[in-house]
């Protein structure tokens, strides 16, 4: 455990501990149903779908850890009993253990999380969804990213002010988006474009309807994308690097289709680029190509989707600031892009413009990527992490000198966990 103390943030927590931590049988405003039926929000979340935009989760039904998620500087594992364990940066209490301003390089119980069927992490804030369709967020709130109608930070979850139940969510940076049971997309928090309807200030502390009907949404900080029921991917927001995939560099207030993609099953967005997995197992990427993020063998920015050659049987993609990783349906993982912080997991520190296999990984059922680190969950419940982790993002204790984890390394857990 590493400790950081900064008096600037201390005043923000004077009253934060007054919040109520709720359990499976109660919450501040709702009761979790014991039988929600086939149309229940987040139905199948405990073994149905992993974090991201529709990534299939195929771990055994008796797995203790259901899935893994990553934020900018912190990571979490969600368990099948609805609990969560987290590690990494904790300046605003985003780990959920009620100890702000103390980073943790080993997994700690997120005391504020119960009955979670989905987790979603941003920059110093965290969110989870419950079986009753309610969403709850806590942590940093300067842009209204908690969606509760205010901007003060909180140590305990406050309910997102959605008008109806949610079925899926996605967080990044200072914002989040959710799909409701009517399949409408709502977003809140930070957007430098100021492109959300009704928002002229560049941010909103309450959810705003985007004008897109979709089954899944992924939020990339200044742009977002949603997968429609027909398999098309529609995006909106900032487009200075062509990240909307429409062949232009023009910003869009309203969503428009990504050109040429009609059978998308999963997608992920990060900053200024996006990637999508198609039904046939192909991977297509577009947008900013610094460090070779797009896997096209060059550094050229692309405003249209380009297929990542040499990849097939792709099951899931996870995008990051300087690298991209995919999980293949045989349980292996490949990555490409910058390797200066060990992001590619091969131990060489050498960048790659094309996909390379992460050695020693097998039977992987879920992956997630943060600002510079990647997490993998194996079918046997083991969680491994690699990449740039200066603040405990990989949950490895004792910390590795130099803050770089060059190869997949098991996350550290307290005795008896997981």
SEDO-925054 format. One line per field, with one value per residue (C-alpha): residue number from 0; chain; x, y, z. Coordinates in nm, 4 decimals, decimal comma, always signed. Layout:
pos <- (NUM; ...)
unit <- (A; ...)
X <- (X; ...)
Y <- (Y; ...)
Z <- (Z; ...)
REM end
This chain:
pos <- (0; 1; 2; 3; 4; 5; 6; 7; 8; 9; 10; 11; 12; 13; 14; 15; 16; 17; 18; 19; 20; 21; 22; 23; 24; 25; 26; 27; 28; 29; 30; 31; 32; 33; 34; 35; 36; 37; 38; 39; 40; 41; 42; 43; 44; 45; 46; 47; 48; 49; 50; 51; 52; 53; 54; 55; 56; 57; 58; 59; 60; 61; 62; 63; 64; 65; 66; 67; 68; 69; 70; 71; 72; 73; 74; 75; 76; 77; 78; 79; 80; 81; 82; 83; 84; 85; 86; 87; 88; 89; 90; 91; 92; 93; 94; 95; 96; 97; 98; 99; 100; 101; 102; 103; 104; 105; 106; 107; 108; 109; 110; 111; 112; 113; 114; 115; 116; 117; 118; 119; 120; 121; 122; 123; 124; 125; 126; 127; 128; 129; 130; 131; 132; 133; 134; 135; 136; 137; 138; 139; 140; 141; 142; 143; 144; 145; 146; 147; 148; 149; 150; 151; 152; 153; 154; 155; 156; 157; 158; 159; 160; 161; 162; 163; 164; 165; 166; 167; 168; 169; 170; 171; 172; 173; 174; 175; 176; 177; 178; 179; 180; 181; 182; 183; 184; 185; 186; 187; 188; 189; 190; 191; 192; 193; 194; 195; 196; 197; 198; 199; 200; 201; 202; 203; 204; 205; 206; 207; 208; 209; 210; 211; 212; 213; 214; 215; 216; 217; 218; 219; 220; 221; 222; 223; 224; 225; 226; 227; 228; 229; 230; 231; 232; 233; 234; 235; 236; 237; 238; 239; 240; 241; 242; 243; 244; 245; 246; 247; 248; 249; 250; 251; 252; 253; 254; 255; 256; 257; 258; 259; 260; 261; 262; 263; 264; 265; 266; 267; 268; 269; 270; 271; 272; 273; 274; 275; 276; 277; 278; 279; 280; 281; 282; 283; 284; 285; 286; 287; 288; 289; 290; 291; 292; 293; 294; 295; 296; 297; 298; 299; 300; 301; 302; 303; 304; 305; 306; 307; 308; 309; 310; 311; 312; 313; 314; 315; 316; 317; 318; 319; 320; 321; 322; 323; 324; 325; 326; 327; 328; 329; 330; 331; 332; 333; 334; 335; 336; 337; 338; 339; 340; 341; 342; 343; 344; 345; 346; 347; 348; 349; 350; 351; 352; 353; 354; 355; 356; 357; 358; 359; 360; 361; 362; 363; 364; 365; 366; 367; 368; 369; 370; 371; 372; 373; 374; 375; 376; 377; 378; 379; 380; 381; 382; 383; 384; 385; 386; 387; 388; 389; 390; 391; 392; 393; 394; 395; 396; 397; 398; 399; 400; 401; 402; 403; 404; 405; 406; 407; 408; 409; 410; 411; 412; 413; 414; 415; 416; 417)
unit <- (A; A; A; A; A; A; A; A; A; A; A; A; A; A; A; A; A; A; A; A; A; A; A; A; A; A; A; A; A; A; A; A; A; A; A; A; A; A; A; A; A; A; A; A; A; A; A; A; A; A; A; A; A; A; A; A; A; A; A; A; A; A; A; A; A; A; A; A; A; A; A; A; A; A; A; A; A; A; A; A; A; A; A; A; A; A; A; A; A; A; A; A; A; A; A; A; A; A; A; A; A; A; A; A; A; A; A; A; A; A; A; A; A; A; A; A; A; A; A; A; A; A; A; A; A; A; A; A; A; A; A; A; A; A; A; A; A; A; A; A; A; A; A; A; A; A; A; A; A; A; A; A; A; A; A; A; A; A; A; A; A; A; A; A; A; A; A; A; A; A; A; A; A; A; A; A; A; A; A; A; A; A; A; A; A; A; A; A; A; A; A; A; A; A; A; A; A; A; A; A; A; A; A; A; A; A; A; A; A; A; A; A; A; A; A; A; A; A; A; A; A; A; A; A; A; A; A; A; A; A; A; A; A; A; A; A; A; A; A; A; A; A; A; A; A; A; A; A; A; A; A; A; A; A; A; A; A; A; A; A; A; A; A; A; A; A; A; A; A; A; A; A; A; A; A; A; A; A; A; A; A; A; A; A; A; A; A; A; A; A; A; A; A; A; A; A; A; A; A; A; A; A; A; A; A; A; A; A; A; A; A; A; A; A; A; A; A; A; A; A; A; A; A; A; A; A; A; A; A; A; A; A; A; A; A; A; A; A; A; A; A; A; A; A; A; A; A; A; A; A; A; A; A; A; A; A; A; A; A; A; A; A; A; A; A; A; A; A; A; A; A; A; A; A; A; A; A; A; A; A; A; A; A; A; A; A; A; A; A; A; A; A; A; A; A; A; A; A; A; A; A; A; A; A; A; A; A; A; A; A; A; A; A; A; A; A; A; A)
X <- (+0,0000; +0,1299; -0,0046; -0,0460; -0,1581; -0,2793; -0,4550; -0,6256; -0,8690; -0,9255; -1,2112; -1,4039; -1,4421; -1,5592; -1,9148; -1,8644; -1,8757; -2,2308; -2,3563; -2,5315; -2,3738; -2,6543; -2,6799; -2,8563; -3,1908; -3,2143; -3,0868; -3,1598; -3,4561; -3,5171; -3,5573; -3,3832; -3,6446; -3,5988; -3,7446; -3,7115; -3,8267; -3,6882; -3,6932; -3,5028; -3,2475; -2,8935; -3,0440; -2,7629; -2,5025; -2,3627; -2,2173; -2,3897; -2,1804; -1,8577; -1,7681; -1,7304; -1,9665; -2,1207; -1,8167; -1,9248; -1,8351; -1,7943; -1,6418; -1,7693; -2,0913; -1,9174; -1,6414; -1,5904; -1,4871; -1,7434; -1,5477; -1,2789; -1,2918; -1,0328; -1,0428; -0,7684; -0,5731; -0,7757; -0,9153; -1,1799; -1,2966; -1,6682; -1,7649; -2,0678; -2,2157; -2,2357; -1,9345; -1,6267; -1,2569; -1,0500; -0,6937; -0,4911; -0,5425; -0,7848; -0,7509; -1,1275; -1,2203; -1,2871; -1,1881; -1,4973; -1,3208; -1,3957; -1,0250; -0,9649; -0,6188; -0,4609; -0,3631; -0,3599; -0,1309; -0,3172; -0,6858; -0,9215; -1,2929; -1,5119; -1,7255; -1,9781; -2,0650; -2,3285; -2,5452; -2,3522; -2,4348; -2,2061; -1,9142; -1,7857; -1,4831; -1,3742; -1,1096; -1,1252; -1,4895; -1,6685; -2,0203; -2,2183; -2,5549; -2,8020; -3,0501; -3,3382; -3,1957; -3,0634; -2,7145; -2,4946; -2,1715; -1,9165; -1,5801; -1,4687; -1,7601; -1,6214; -1,7897; -2,1082; -1,9864; -2,1833; -2,5065; -2,6768; -2,7552; -2,4539; -2,0761; -1,9423; -1,7428; -1,8840; -1,7305; -2,0541; -2,2667; -2,5415; -2,8088; -2,7809; -3,0895; -3,2082; -3,5804; -3,6099; -3,4218; -3,0835; -2,9634; -2,5989; -2,3457; -1,9998; -1,7629; -1,4473; -1,2636; -1,5110; -1,8308; -2,0587; -2,3372; -2,6146; -2,8724; -3,2189; -3,4745; -3,6330; -3,2883; -3,2406; -2,8863; -2,8334; -2,5029; -2,3735; -2,0529; -1,7735; -1,7789; -1,5481; -1,7524; -2,0641; -2,2552; -2,5209; -2,8642; -2,9501; -2,5893; -2,4067; -2,1507; -1,9678; -2,0900; -2,4069; -2,4568; -2,7744; -2,8288; -2,9200; -3,0793; -2,8466; -3,1017; -2,9797; -3,1556; -2,8984; -2,8471; -2,4953; -2,3013; -1,9330; -1,8105; -1,4670; -1,4448; -1,5201; -1,7113; -1,9347; -2,0613; -2,3658; -2,4374; -2,7839; -2,9946; -2,9221; -2,5474; -2,4668; -2,2388; -2,3395; -2,1100; -2,1277; -1,9128; -1,5615; -1,4047; -1,0698; -0,8933; -1,1741; -1,2797; -1,6454; -1,5548; -1,7744; -1,4981; -1,4828; -1,3177; -1,6320; -1,7767; -2,1297; -2,3892; -2,6182; -2,5123; -2,4294; -2,3346; -1,9751; -1,9163; -1,9185; -1,9846; -2,3131; -2,2511; -2,0811; -2,1021; -1,8622; -1,6794; -1,4504; -1,3457; -1,0603; -0,9789; -0,9573; -0,9795; -1,2221; -1,2278; -1,5108; -1,5436; -1,7724; -1,9859; -1,7295; -1,4514; -1,2768; -1,1419; -1,1777; -1,0169; -1,0131; -0,9230; -0,5974; -0,3028; -0,0269; +0,2003; +0,0310; -0,2910; -0,4925; -0,2766; -0,2518; +0,1289; +0,1692; +0,0973; -0,1634; -0,4829; -0,7890; -1,1357; -1,2778; -1,2620; -0,9647; -0,9367; -0,6515; -0,4845; -0,3670; -0,6353; -0,9287; -1,1550; -1,1534; -1,3882; -1,3195; -1,1220; -0,9887; -0,8513; -0,6135; -0,4147; -0,1119; -0,1962; -0,4777; -0,5375; -0,7765; -0,8924; -0,9254; -1,1831; -0,9104; -0,8373; -0,5138; -0,4430; -0,2587; -0,1595; +0,0052; +0,1142; +0,3498; +0,5493; +0,7469; +0,5691; +0,5295; +0,1869; +0,2264; +0,3110; +0,5900; +0,8734; +1,0723; +0,9767; +0,9785; +0,6850; +0,4882; +0,2701; +0,1037; -0,0478; +0,1879; +0,0978; +0,1154; +0,3269; +0,2086; -0,1606; -0,4233; -0,7870; -0,8583; -1,2308; -1,2254; -0,9869; -0,9948; -0,7548; -0,6882; -0,4686; -0,1551; -0,2321; -0,4266; -0,6044; -0,6907; -0,9249; -0,8600; -1,1249; -0,9812; -1,0438; -0,6844; -0,6464; -0,3256; -0,2078; +0,0706; +0,1733; +0,2352; +0,1261; +0,2893; +0,0083; -0,0773; -0,2995; -0,1932; -0,2553; +0,0866; +0,2413; +0,5259; +0,5289; +0,7583; +1,0472; +1,0104; +0,6303; +0,6406; +0,4977; +0,6464; +0,4725; +0,1394; +0,1666; -0,0961; -0,2889; -0,2184; -0,5091; -0,5465; -0,5246; -0,8300; -0,9270; -1,0422)
Y <- (+0,0000; +0,3470; +0,6591; +1,0084; +1,3080; +1,6334; +1,8923; +2,0379; +1,7470; +1,7063; +1,9548; +1,7590; +1,4709; +1,6554; +1,5354; +1,2541; +0,9760; +1,0702; +0,8602; +0,5279; +0,2035; -0,0237; -0,3989; -0,6531; -0,6159; -0,2388; +0,0831; +0,4499; +0,4436; +0,0967; -0,2661; -0,5290; -0,7728; -1,1403; -1,2443; -0,9835; -1,2030; -1,2445; -0,8738; -0,7684; -0,4894; -0,6279; -0,9750; -1,2277; -0,9845; -1,2420; -1,4606; -1,3062; -1,0209; -0,8594; -0,4927; -0,3040; -0,2859; -0,6302; -0,8493; -1,2120; -1,3521; -1,7269; -1,8172; -2,1289; -2,0778; -2,1522; -1,8919; -1,6760; -1,3718; -1,2778; -1,0150; -0,7464; -0,3747; -0,0985; +0,2779; +0,5304; +0,4424; +0,1827; -0,1614; -0,3902; -0,7493; -0,8174; -1,1362; -1,3532; -1,2604; -0,8952; -0,7769; -0,6059; -0,5885; -0,3011; -0,1681; +0,1287; +0,5019; +0,6140; +0,9912; +1,0449; +0,7126; +0,5497; +0,2076; +0,2148; +0,1287; +0,4655; +0,5582; +0,8458; +0,9816; +0,6394; +0,4321; +0,0534; -0,1837; -0,4885; -0,5699; -0,4263; -0,4865; -0,2141; -0,1787; +0,0466; -0,2109; -0,4808; -0,6732; -0,5364; -0,6955; -0,4571; -0,2290; +0,0647; +0,2804; +0,6255; +0,8727; +0,8751; +0,7749; +0,4394; +0,3150; -0,0050; -0,1315; -0,3352; -0,5987; -0,3552; -0,1330; +0,1420; +0,2884; +0,4178; +0,6195; +0,7689; +0,9473; +1,2592; +1,4671; +1,7947; +1,7466; +1,5937; +1,2449; +1,0904; +1,1944; +1,2946; +1,6576; +1,8060; +1,8268; +1,7549; +1,4304; +1,1465; +0,8467; +0,6478; +0,5751; +0,8142; +0,7137; +0,8314; +1,0339; +0,8244; +0,8458; +0,4690; +0,1447; +0,0814; -0,2365; -0,1448; +0,1304; +0,2558; +0,5058; +0,6830; +0,9938; +1,2325; +1,0916; +0,7916; +0,6633; +0,4100; +0,2240; +0,2143; -0,0650; +0,1269; +0,1094; +0,4856; +0,6110; +0,8660; +1,0315; +1,2639; +1,4298; +1,5788; +1,6446; +1,9159; +1,9339; +2,0340; +1,8248; +1,6691; +1,8137; +2,0785; +2,1227; +2,4419; +2,4325; +2,1193; +1,9126; +1,7905; +1,6709; +1,4868; +1,2290; +1,3701; +1,1706; +1,1359; +1,0509; +0,6984; +0,3654; +0,0960; -0,2265; -0,1359; +0,1873; +0,2634; +0,6065; +0,7361; +1,0657; +1,3116; +1,0760; +0,7751; +0,4835; +0,2601; -0,0812; -0,0939; -0,4072; -0,4446; -0,4614; -0,1125; +0,1054; +0,4707; +0,7349; +1,1014; +1,3739; +1,4964; +1,3868; +1,5614; +1,2295; +1,0642; +0,8610; +0,8693; +0,6492; +0,8379; +0,9344; +1,2954; +1,4967; +1,6914; +1,6869; +1,5495; +1,6465; +1,3664; +1,0032; +0,8787; +0,5328; +0,4156; +0,3485; -0,0125; -0,1902; -0,3791; -0,6834; -0,5450; -0,7603; -0,5680; -0,2361; -0,0286; +0,3365; +0,5206; +0,8891; +0,9339; +0,5897; +0,3003; -0,0669; -0,3071; -0,6847; -0,8242; -1,1358; -1,3152; -1,2514; -0,9753; -0,6599; -0,3134; +0,0025; +0,3741; +0,7176; +0,8397; +0,6130; +0,7417; +0,4529; +0,2305; +0,1958; +0,0794; -0,2236; -0,1282; -0,1381; +0,2389; +0,5623; +0,7052; +0,8437; +0,6747; +0,8292; +0,5016; +0,1564; -0,0536; -0,4253; -0,5406; -0,7934; -1,1252; -1,1401; -1,3800; -1,5411; -1,2200; -1,2410; -0,9089; -0,5866; -0,3515; -0,0124; +0,2095; +0,5312; +0,3855; +0,0210; -0,2131; -0,5755; -0,8458; -1,1737; -1,4531; -1,7274; -1,9804; -1,7883; -1,6257; -1,2491; -1,0359; -0,6687; -0,3944; -0,0317; +0,1246; -0,1050; +0,1576; +0,0666; -0,3030; -0,2551; -0,5445; -0,7946; -0,9708; -0,8519; -0,6869; -0,3207; -0,3022; -0,1336; -0,3220; -0,1861; -0,5243; -0,7766; -0,9915; -1,2760; -1,2123; -1,5089; -1,7331; -1,6444; -1,9117; -1,9775; -1,6034; -1,5242; -1,1459; -0,8521; -0,4828; -0,1956; +0,1227; +0,4197; +0,2077; -0,1312; -0,4411; -0,7011; -1,0573; -1,3004; -1,6696; -1,9414; -2,0689; -1,7293; -1,6042; -1,2328; -1,1132; -0,7644; -0,5999; -0,2582; +0,0876; +0,0902; +0,3743; +0,3951; +0,0326; -0,0092; -0,3739; -0,4576; -0,6147; -0,6115; -0,5473; -0,2873; -0,3579; -0,1078; +0,1359; +0,1142; -0,1087; -0,4627; -0,6123; -0,9514; -1,0816; -1,0975; -1,2211; -0,9556; -0,9623; -1,0558; -1,0640; -1,4113; -1,6167; -1,4075; -1,4642)
Z <- (+0,0000; -0,0872; +0,0780; -0,0659; +0,1399; -0,0086; +0,2034; -0,1033; -0,1180; +0,2543; +0,2731; +0,0115; +0,2532; +0,5639; +0,5157; +0,2651; +0,5228; +0,6131; +0,3189; +0,3693; +0,2512; +0,1449; +0,1061; -0,1113; +0,0592; +0,0560; -0,0998; -0,0384; -0,2756; -0,4153; -0,3165; -0,5280; -0,6630; -0,5844; -0,9189; -1,1910; -1,4779; -1,8284; -1,9066; -1,5960; -1,6385; -1,6445; -1,6884; -1,7143; -1,5834; -1,3424; -1,6160; -1,9189; -2,0573; -1,9507; -1,9274; -2,2535; -2,5503; -2,5749; -2,5049; -2,4531; -2,1119; -2,1163; -1,7818; -1,6025; -1,4085; -1,0796; -1,1275; -0,8190; -1,0233; -1,2857; -1,4796; -1,4582; -1,5388; -1,5629; -1,5220; -1,5850; -1,2732; -1,0886; -1,1558; -1,0085; -1,0153; -0,9771; -0,7978; -0,8658; -0,5281; -0,6381; -0,4392; -0,5821; -0,4993; -0,6353; -0,6438; -0,7735; -0,7373; -0,4680; -0,4376; -0,4408; -0,2834; -0,6192; -0,4813; -0,2617; +0,0652; +0,2322; +0,2550; +0,0101; -0,0725; -0,0087; -0,3133; -0,2834; -0,4721; -0,3455; -0,3856; -0,1223; -0,0717; -0,2197; +0,0910; -0,0825; -0,3508; -0,3043; -0,5516; -0,8501; -1,1838; -1,3735; -1,2882; -1,4896; -1,4070; -1,5244; -1,4136; -1,0324; -1,0262; -1,0290; -1,1027; -1,0673; -1,1807; -0,9755; -1,0849; -1,0365; -1,3134; -1,0881; -1,1387; -0,8572; -0,8802; -0,6401; -0,6401; -0,8274; -0,9537; -1,0852; -1,4232; -1,2878; -1,3796; -1,0941; -1,2645; -0,9391; -1,0202; -0,8398; -0,8539; -0,5013; -0,4717; -0,2656; -0,0910; -0,1024; -0,4096; -0,5130; -0,7603; -1,1191; -1,2073; -1,4978; -1,5774; -1,6154; -1,5569; -1,7170; -1,8855; -1,9614; -1,8918; -1,9900; -1,8242; -1,9346; -1,8191; -1,6613; -1,8062; -1,8406; -2,0634; -2,0143; -2,2196; -2,0650; -2,0890; -2,3781; -2,5504; -2,5367; -2,4782; -2,1981; -2,1018; -1,8304; -1,7133; -1,9209; -2,2954; -2,4285; -2,7481; -2,5562; -2,8067; -2,5879; -2,6574; -2,4012; -2,2906; -2,3837; -2,1033; -2,2140; -1,9222; -1,7550; -1,3988; -1,4992; -1,7755; -2,1166; -2,3976; -2,6970; -2,9648; -3,0331; -2,9914; -2,9150; -2,7232; -2,6028; -2,5613; -2,5095; -2,4040; -2,5103; -2,3171; -2,6000; -2,8256; -2,7896; -2,9962; -2,9701; -3,1206; -3,2693; -3,2838; -3,6565; -3,5871; -3,7102; -3,4979; -3,4635; -3,3121; -3,2127; -3,0583; -3,1244; -3,4530; -3,4859; -3,5553; -3,7500; -3,4464; -3,5548; -3,8515; -4,0968; -4,3410; -4,2202; -3,9457; -3,8627; -3,5131; -3,4799; -3,2231; -3,3349; -3,3922; -3,7422; -3,8702; -3,8917; -4,2604; -4,3727; -4,0415; -4,0281; -3,8053; -3,4933; -3,1809; -2,9528; -2,9602; -2,7425; -2,7454; -2,5769; -2,6168; -2,9931; -3,1512; -3,1630; -3,2575; -3,3337; -3,3451; -3,6143; -3,6070; -3,8247; -3,5701; -3,7623; -3,5955; -3,7456; -3,6021; -3,6874; -3,5511; -3,3996; -3,4763; -3,2497; -3,1456; -3,4027; -3,2011; -3,5019; -3,5806; -3,9474; -3,9619; -3,9819; -3,7946; -4,0315; -3,8806; -4,0281; -4,0596; -4,1937; -4,0370; -4,1435; -4,0852; -3,8624; -4,0890; -3,9541; -3,6856; -3,6890; -3,4313; -3,2257; -2,9259; -2,7487; -2,7916; -2,5222; -2,6248; -2,4298; -2,4607; -2,6408; -2,7037; -2,8017; -2,6991; -2,8140; -2,6695; -2,9232; -2,8950; -2,8093; -2,4859; -2,6026; -2,6040; -2,8578; -2,8285; -3,0321; -3,0083; -2,7550; -2,5273; -2,3365; -2,0135; -2,0819; -2,2382; -2,4836; -2,2106; -2,3990; -2,1754; -2,4544; -2,4208; -2,8017; -2,9760; -3,2382; -3,5198; -3,5666; -3,3230; -3,1168; -2,8826; -2,5080; -2,3885; -2,1089; -2,1288; -2,1908; -2,1097; -2,0852; -2,0650; -2,0131; -2,0620; -1,9732; -2,0391; -1,8418; -1,9204; -1,9592; -1,8089; -1,9121; -1,6994; -1,7958; -1,6205; -1,6726; -1,6603; -1,3319; -1,1683; -1,1765; -1,2531; -1,4186; -1,5092; -1,7051; -1,8382; -1,6959; -1,3313; -1,1325; -0,8734; -0,8117; -1,1191; -1,1480; -0,7835; -0,7326; -0,3862; -0,3314; -0,6116; -0,9055; -0,9300; -1,2175; -1,2346; -1,5420; -1,5338; -1,8534; -1,8422; -1,7051; -1,3251; -1,0774; -0,8840; -0,5096; -0,2830; +0,0942; +0,2512; +0,1644; -0,1398; -0,4051)
REM end
